[in-house]
């Protein structure tokens, strides 16, 4: 397990144990993190699991694939640090990752 910190739309700071080998979205849903709707269940078609990754962590993650980038263009208030949490597979090196859940997912 690695520590993942979510800053929720209501201003709470949620620290969760994220499971290695699964998506950050799956761990967030299992921990009932506010604002991670994930309507498509991780199929990368809805964008309702998007997050803003803190700059120091964004550069450590693999770049988004073309399909993810296309979905991110359609989220409310697109952001340069946005990623789909369903496309971020948790690894031990991600311990302490910090993300912001935007106020709107739709």
matplotlib code that plots the C-alpha trace (Angstrom):
import matplotlib.pyplot as plt

x = [0.0, 1.1, -0.2, -2.2, -3.5, -6.7, -7.8, -11.6, -14.0, -15.3, -11.7, -11.0, -7.6, -8.1, -5.2, -5.9, -4.0, -3.8, -3.3, -0.3, -1.1, -4.6, -5.7, -5.7, -9.4, -10.1, -8.5, -10.3, -13.6, -12.9, -12.2, -15.2, -13.2, -15.6, -15.8, -14.4, -17.6, -16.0, -19.3, -17.8, -15.9, -12.5, -13.3, -11.9, -15.0, -16.6, -13.9, -15.7, -12.6, -10.3, -8.0, -5.3, -1.9, 0.5, 3.3, 6.1, 4.1, 2.9, 6.4, 7.0, 4.0, 3.9, 2.4, -1.2, -2.1, -4.0, -7.4, -6.9, -5.8, -9.0, -11.2, -9.4, -10.2, -13.9, -13.9, -15.4, -12.7, -9.8, -6.5, -2.9, -2.3, -5.4, -5.2, -7.8, -7.3, -8.4, -5.3, -2.8, -1.7, -0.4, 3.3, 5.4, 7.3, 4.0, 4.0, 2.8, 1.3, -0.9, -3.9, -6.8, -10.3, -11.9, -15.3, -17.0, -16.7, -19.5]
y = [0.0, 3.5, 6.8, 9.0, 12.4, 13.8, 17.4, 17.2, 19.7, 20.5, 21.4, 18.2, 16.5, 12.7, 10.4, 6.9, 3.7, 3.0, -0.5, -1.1, -2.6, -1.1, 2.4, 5.4, 5.6, 2.2, 2.9, 6.3, 4.7, 1.9, 4.7, 6.8, 9.8, 12.7, 13.8, 10.7, 9.6, 7.2, 6.7, 4.4, 2.3, 3.0, 2.4, 5.9, 7.2, 9.6, 11.7, 11.7, 10.5, 13.3, 14.9, 17.6, 16.1, 18.3, 19.5, 17.6, 14.3, 15.0, 14.9, 11.5, 9.9, 8.5, 10.9, 10.4, 8.3, 10.0, 8.8, 10.1, 13.5, 13.5, 12.8, 15.5, 18.1, 17.5, 17.8, 20.9, 23.6, 21.7, 22.0, 21.5, 19.2, 17.1, 13.3, 10.5, 8.7, 5.5, 5.6, 6.0, 2.6, 2.8, 1.9, 1.9, 4.9, 6.9, 6.9, 10.3, 11.4, 14.4, 15.3, 17.8, 16.6, 19.4, 20.9, 19.5, 16.2, 16.8]
z = [0.0, -0.7, 0.8, -1.5, -0.5, -2.0, -1.6, -2.0, -3.4, 0.1, 1.2, 3.2, 3.0, 2.7, 3.1, 1.9, 1.5, -2.2, -3.5, -5.7, -9.1, -9.4, -10.6, -8.3, -9.1, -7.7, -4.4, -4.2, -4.9, -2.3, 0.3, -0.8, -1.7, -2.3, -6.0, -7.6, -9.4, -11.9, -13.7, -16.4, -13.8, -15.3, -19.0, -19.9, -21.5, -19.1, -17.4, -14.0, -12.2, -13.3, -10.9, -10.9, -10.0, -8.0, -10.3, -8.5, -9.0, -12.5, -13.9, -12.3, -14.0, -17.6, -20.1, -20.9, -23.9, -26.8, -25.7, -22.1, -23.5, -25.7, -22.7, -20.6, -23.3, -22.6, -18.8, -17.1, -16.7, -18.4, -16.4, -17.5, -14.6, -15.2, -15.4, -15.3, -12.0, -13.8, -15.9, -13.1, -11.9, -8.3, -7.8, -4.7, -6.0, -5.8, -2.0, -0.9, -4.2, -3.8, -6.0, -6.1, -6.9, -9.0, -7.9, -11.0, -12.8, -15.3]

ax = plt.figure().add_subplot(projection="3d")
ax.plot(x, y, z, "-o")
ax.set_aspect("equal")
plt.show()
